[in-house]
Amino acid sequence: MEILIKASQFILSLSLLIVLHELGHFIPAKLFKTKVEKFYLFFDYKFSLFKKKIGETVYGIGWIPLGGYVKIAGMIDESMDKEQMKQEPKPWEFRSKPAWQRLIIMLGGVTVNFILGILIYICLLWGYGEKFIPNENVKDGVWVQDSLAMNLGLKTGDKIINIDGEKPRMFRELTAKFINGEVFSIERNGKTITKQIPENFIAQLIDKKEKLERPLISLRVPFMIAKLSDSSLNINSGLEKKDLIVGVNGTKLKYYDEIVSSFQTYKNQTISLNVKRGEELKTVNVKISQEGKIGAYPVNLSQEQLERLGYYKLANFNYSFTEAIPKGFQKTWTTLTDYVKQLKKIFNPSTGAYKGLGGFLSIADVFPSAWSWYAFWSITAFLSIMLGFMNLLPIPALDGGHVVFTLWEMITGKKPSDKFLEYAQIIGFIILLALLIFANGNDIARKLF
């Protein structure tokens, strides 16, 4: 069922993005009286799942869910219609239009992608606002459990001051910023320490033998009892569900990491726990096992619960529609710049980030296993911005390649020959196919091994 929910969200998001992107080409083509022969969601090699001709355009759904396209008459595109290109140009064909009109047609798709991303972020901020734990509110520092974070030089209790000179606004952004970053500063025991992030840090994450089951950096949380394990020595100790441990042997302790660490000093001993039960303080005697444990599972507390317990103060922003507009633009810009940083690392072999390049399975896996409209639209906004930027890359088979050739024509007054454009399109397809095979091959390898 979880797979079905993920797949449904992925297909809906992908379909929406493809249709709107192609609509971005379709509308200016029609405005400039350019014939559009096909408008397709997904590719229709050999046959279509559905098609219907309305006017001069065939609208359809293909059976290969790798994208979509509009076939514009007189344009060298993925259809590679060489027969049409051999004929004399017709007034309604793409190649007969002025360069500025062709440029607008080619930029239409990415323009829609960026506008869509902005609009979604504006609506999300307007409808949901923002609720998060500010990084500056993490007064007692972070919880470091992962070996890679330790290798960076991080310790539990460190306060993250900045990454690449920028103060993190939200605590939940820290892991992503470390992945994209190059240098960071922390406060430890009142002193500021600056450290480098290894160039191959992403490769270390990918190559990690044991799965990264938790964030690189976590919030320090309290130890609230969820339940006792069946093998616990303390089944009859008097510990109850939702007891909050606040001290060990009379010593006040606030965080889970402190409490668990203290247990290690009392192996095979009986100690007293100070617990808060509702508004009452209780003392409960418990036995510590030879492994240094009491045999209890902790509650996985939400940020709202942490706030109610007095551990962290949440920031809660609600925006009017007009207030959400600049915030939406800001969110789009931040998303775009972070994505560009990731791409730079992927195309730099020394970072090893290319090992983490993923295809359709990776994208689908980003969607949550339970349906969430907030998550769906957030991910769709990100994918729209990603699709817009990717299509602007100067690869011949992408919109960016056509844009480069058209700009060259406008600057020099020399139009590339149809034969040159055909060869460029073939080379572009080979590059894209290689990237597609590599990315999806990575997905398959990760699933298998």
Solvent accessible surface area in square Angstrom, and as a share of the most:
residue,aa,sasa,rsa
1,M,170,0.76
2,E,109,0.49
3,I,145,0.73
4,L,111,0.55
5,I,33,0.17
6,K,43,0.18
7,A,35,0.27
8,S,46,0.29
9,Q,0,0.00
10,F,25,0.11
11,I,95,0.48
12,L,81,0.40
13,S,0,0.00
14,L,34,0.17
15,S,20,0.13
16,L,54,0.27
17,L,4,0.02
18,I,10,0.05
19,V,55,0.31
20,L,45,0.22
21,H,13,0.06
22,E,15,0.07
23,L,61,0.30
24,G,3,0.03
25,H,9,0.04
26,F,27,0.11
27,I,87,0.44
28,P,15,0.09
29,A,0,0.00
30,K,75,0.32
31,L,131,0.65
32,F,41,0.17
33,K,162,0.69
34,T,2,0.01
35,K,61,0.26
36,V,0,0.00
37,E,36,0.16
38,K,60,0.25
39,F,20,0.08
40,Y,2,0.01
41,L,26,0.13
42,F,23,0.10
43,F,62,0.26
44,D,22,0.11
45,Y,140,0.53
46,K,166,0.70
47,F,114,0.47
48,S,30,0.19
49,L,118,0.59
50,F,107,0.45
51,K,133,0.56
52,K,116,0.49
53,K,133,0.56
54,I,102,0.52
55,G,67,0.64
56,E,73,0.33
57,T,1,0.01
58,V,32,0.18
59,Y,67,0.26
60,G,7,0.07
61,I,64,0.32
62,G,0,0.00
63,W,108,0.38
64,I,38,0.19
65,P,73,0.46
66,L,79,0.39
67,G,12,0.12
68,G,12,0.12
69,Y,15,0.06
70,V,11,0.06
71,K,23,0.10
72,I,3,0.02
73,A,1,0.01
74,G,1,0.01
75,M,19,0.08
76,I,12,0.06
77,D,5,0.02
78,E,62,0.28
79,S,45,0.29
80,M,46,0.20
81,D,44,0.23
82,K,93,0.39
83,E,113,0.51
84,Q,28,0.12
85,M,19,0.08
86,K,151,0.64
87,Q,104,0.46
88,E,136,0.61
89,P,74,0.47
90,K,64,0.27
91,P,102,0.64
92,W,117,0.41
93,E,6,0.03
94,F,19,0.08
95,R,28,0.10
96,S,49,0.32
97,K,26,0.11
98,P,62,0.39
99,A,18,0.14
100,W,127,0.45
101,Q,29,0.13
102,R,16,0.06
103,L,26,0.13
104,I,75,0.38
105,I,0,0.00
106,M,6,0.02
107,L,55,0.28
108,G,10,0.09
109,G,0,0.00
110,V,4,0.02
111,T,64,0.37
112,V,39,0.23
113,N,0,0.00
114,F,42,0.17
115,I,87,0.44
116,L,25,0.12
117,G,0,0.00
118,I,29,0.15
119,L,91,0.45
120,I,13,0.07
121,Y,12,0.05
122,I,8,0.04
123,C,67,0.40
124,L,14,0.07
125,L,15,0.08
126,W,131,0.46
127,G,62,0.59
128,Y,125,0.48
129,G,7,0.07
130,E,24,0.11
131,K,78,0.33
132,F,4,0.02
133,I,9,0.04
134,P,15,0.10
135,N,15,0.08
136,E,136,0.61
137,N,31,0.16
138,V,9,0.05
139,K,134,0.57
140,D,55,0.29
141,G,1,0.01
142,V,1,0.01
143,W,39,0.14
144,V,10,0.05
145,Q,48,0.21
146,D,10,0.05
147,S,52,0.33
148,L,15,0.07
149,A,0,0.00
150,M,103,0.46
151,N,112,0.57
152,L,10,0.05
153,G,21,0.20
154,L,3,0.01
155,K,120,0.51
156,T,54,0.31
157,G,27,0.26
158,D,1,0.00
159,K,76,0.32
160,I,8,0.04
161,I,50,0.26
162,N,34,0.17
163,I,7,0.03
164,D,62,0.32
165,G,65,0.62
166,E,94,0.42
167,K,158,0.67
168,P,9,0.06
169,R,99,0.36
170,M,13,0.06
171,F,19,0.08
172,R,143,0.52
173,E,50,0.22
174,L,2,0.01
175,T,34,0.20
176,A,54,0.42
177,K,33,0.14
178,F,0,0.00
179,I,48,0.24
180,N,13,0.07
181,G,2,0.02
182,E,113,0.51
183,V,45,0.26
184,F,0,0.00
185,S,11,0.07
186,I,0,0.00
187,E,59,0.27
188,R,46,0.17
189,N,145,0.75
190,G,68,0.65
191,K,149,0.63
192,T,94,0.55
193,I,53,0.27
194,T,84,0.49
195,K,57,0.24
196,Q,131,0.58
197,I,11,0.05
198,P,52,0.33
199,E,104,0.46
200,N,65,0.33
201,F,4,0.02
202,I,23,0.12
203,A,9,0.07
204,Q,52,0.23
205,L,29,0.15
206,I,59,0.30
207,D,81,0.42
208,K,36,0.15
209,K,195,0.83
210,E,102,0.46
211,K,155,0.66
212,L,67,0.33
213,E,153,0.69
214,R,116,0.42
215,P,78,0.49
216,L,1,0.01
217,I,4,0.02
218,S,16,0.10
219,L,30,0.15
220,R,23,0.09
221,V,37,0.21
222,P,1,0.01
223,F,6,0.03
224,M,24,0.11
225,I,1,0.01
226,A,26,0.20
227,K,125,0.53
228,L,32,0.16
229,S,20,0.13
230,D,147,0.76
231,S,101,0.65
232,S,13,0.09
233,L,106,0.53
234,N,3,0.01
235,I,87,0.44
236,N,147,0.76
237,S,34,0.22
238,G,43,0.41
239,L,16,0.08
240,E,88,0.40
241,K,143,0.61
242,K,131,0.56
243,D,0,0.00
244,L,10,0.05
245,I,0,0.00
246,V,38,0.22
247,G,1,0.01
248,V,4,0.03
249,N,67,0.34
250,G,60,0.58
251,T,80,0.47
252,K,184,0.78
253,L,34,0.17
254,K,90,0.38
255,Y,8,0.03
256,Y,47,0.18
257,D,24,0.13
258,E,57,0.26
259,I,0,0.00
260,V,46,0.27
261,S,67,0.43
262,S,22,0.14
263,F,3,0.01
264,Q,80,0.35
265,T,98,0.57
266,Y,58,0.22
267,K,88,0.37
268,N,112,0.57
269,Q,89,0.39
270,T,88,0.51
271,I,6,0.03
272,S,26,0.17
273,L,0,0.00
274,N,38,0.20
275,V,0,0.00
276,K,79,0.33
277,R,61,0.22
278,G,60,0.58
279,E,164,0.73
280,E,103,0.46
281,L,134,0.67
282,K,73,0.31
283,T,90,0.52
284,V,10,0.06
285,N,96,0.49
286,V,2,0.01
287,K,111,0.47
288,I,2,0.01
289,S,18,0.12
290,Q,124,0.55
291,E,97,0.44
292,G,0,0.00
293,K,126,0.53
294,I,6,0.03
295,G,22,0.21
296,A,21,0.16
297,Y,111,0.42
298,P,57,0.36
299,V,39,0.22
300,N,148,0.76
301,L,22,0.11
302,S,50,0.32
303,Q,52,0.23
304,E,59,0.26
305,Q,62,0.28
306,L,4,0.02
307,E,55,0.25
308,R,180,0.66
309,L,64,0.32
310,G,60,0.57
311,Y,29,0.11
312,Y,13,0.05
313,K,136,0.58
314,L,11,0.06
315,A,17,0.13
316,N,91,0.47
317,F,88,0.37
318,N,122,0.63
319,Y,28,0.11
320,S,52,0.34
321,F,89,0.37
322,T,100,0.58
323,E,92,0.41
324,A,0,0.00
325,I,62,0.32
326,P,82,0.51
327,K,68,0.29
328,G,0,0.00
329,F,110,0.46
330,Q,105,0.47
331,K,89,0.38
332,T,11,0.06
333,W,165,0.58
334,T,55,0.32
335,T,17,0.10
336,L,30,0.15
337,T,42,0.24
338,D,39,0.20
339,Y,19,0.07
340,V,44,0.25
341,K,80,0.34
342,Q,63,0.28
343,L,13,0.07
344,K,138,0.58
345,K,28,0.12
346,I,37,0.19
347,F,121,0.50
348,N,54,0.27
349,P,103,0.65
350,S,63,0.41
351,T,4,0.03
352,G,6,0.06
353,A,4,0.03
354,Y,84,0.32
355,K,72,0.30
356,G,35,0.34
357,L,40,0.20
358,G,25,0.24
359,G,7,0.07
360,F,50,0.21
361,L,86,0.43
362,S,38,0.25
363,I,41,0.21
364,A,18,0.14
365,D,81,0.42
366,V,91,0.52
367,F,1,0.00
368,P,41,0.26
369,S,38,0.25
370,A,67,0.52
371,W,97,0.34
372,S,38,0.25
373,W,129,0.45
374,Y,97,0.37
375,A,23,0.18
376,F,2,0.01
377,W,83,0.29
378,S,29,0.19
379,I,21,0.11
380,T,0,0.00
381,A,0,0.00
382,F,64,0.27
383,L,16,0.08
384,S,0,0.00
385,I,1,0.00
386,M,41,0.18
387,L,50,0.25
388,G,0,0.00
389,F,45,0.19
390,M,57,0.25
391,N,18,0.09
392,L,68,0.34
393,L,34,0.17
394,P,93,0.58
395,I,29,0.15
396,P,25,0.16
397,A,16,0.12
398,L,26,0.13
399,D,14,0.07
400,G,2,0.02
401,G,2,0.02
402,H,26,0.11
403,V,14,0.08
404,V,69,0.40
405,F,39,0.16
406,T,9,0.05
407,L,74,0.37
408,W,141,0.50
409,E,23,0.10
410,M,87,0.39
411,I,142,0.72
412,T,52,0.30
413,G,65,0.62
414,K,144,0.61
415,K,93,0.39
416,P,23,0.15
417,S,64,0.41
418,D,51,0.26
419,K,113,0.48
420,F,100,0.42
421,L,36,0.18
422,E,17,0.07
423,Y,128,0.49
424,A,9,0.07
425,Q,4,0.02
426,I,69,0.35
427,I,98,0.50
428,G,0,0.00
429,F,71,0.29
430,I,108,0.55
431,I,71,0.36
432,L,45,0.22
433,L,101,0.50
434,A,57,0.44
435,L,58,0.29
436,L,63,0.31
437,I,114,0.58
438,F,86,0.36
439,A,10,0.07
440,N,33,0.17
441,G,32,0.31
442,N,25,0.13
443,D,5,0.03
444,I,95,0.48
445,A,44,0.34
446,R,93,0.34
447,K,135,0.57
448,L,125,0.62
449,F,201,0.84
